Amino acid sequence: MAHITISSKDIRTLDGLYSLNDLHKAAGSDKKHAPFRFMRNAQTQELIAEIEQAPNLVLGVNTVHGGVNRGTYVCKELVYAYAMWISPKFNLEVIRAFDQAQQPEPEPMQQTLPSPIQDDEKLKLINDVAKSLGITESIAVVSATDIMAMIQTIRNYQQQLARIQTNPAWVDQTIERVKNATGRHFGEG
């Protein structure tokens, strides 16, 4: 059985029948559209008789007095009749809600992650991309590890340059430290 929602209101079901009381709320709860009025209507009584005369013994109406499921429950055909009795607009809402409920649930898509690309495959892909872009001279492919090492080296050089710019004597002091640490004096003869 299809679960339906109309005007953001869930329509309860019981034994394959739908709650007229919930439909009444979904339609706006206007007193003139109360379920008991619909059920007393002569045309509704004739429709119920036709439904219940069907060879497959379909129960058209079940009224529950008291309890959690209190209310009047009707078959789908009577839901449509009730909706038509209220208004063409509400009738269309009900039809669309039933149509939507009949749509099969989309099967969840199985998403598989691609296997990791090996370093040599990455390098080949980079070369292929470069060639497709028309870059044919001096193609150099460098692994990510090597690129990170180069970036760190550049950062070290930048730090050293910053020290030289802020303290020009730093170079001379560093040379002296190296001479003293190694015990060698460069360029002295």
C-alpha angles and dihedrals in degrees: 000000000000120000110223135196121194124186089351091303121119113229110221121224133206125186092341094312129111127233113253088193091060090046089052090054091047089052092055103271094261108174093226088061096051112143094241090059091052092047092053092051111113093225090053091050090052091049091050090051091051092049093049092048090061114121093240092062098238115188106226101185137024121178116198117201113205132343132074095309096048115155145062118305122194139181122260093263090057090047088058092046091049091049091050090048090055100046144310090250093054090043090057091048091053094047091050092047091053092045091051092048090053092057110105115250109256111250113246110256115242106230116197121190116232115249113261115273114243119235094251090051090050091052091049091049091051090050091049092050091049091050092048088054090054095252104143106148124084098348107185120186117197127185120241091248091055091047091053090050090051091050091051091049091050090050090051090051090048090052091050091049090050090053092049091050094049096038113023090182089063091086092054091045091051092050090051091050091051091048092050094045094050097034090229129120113209122217095008115123 
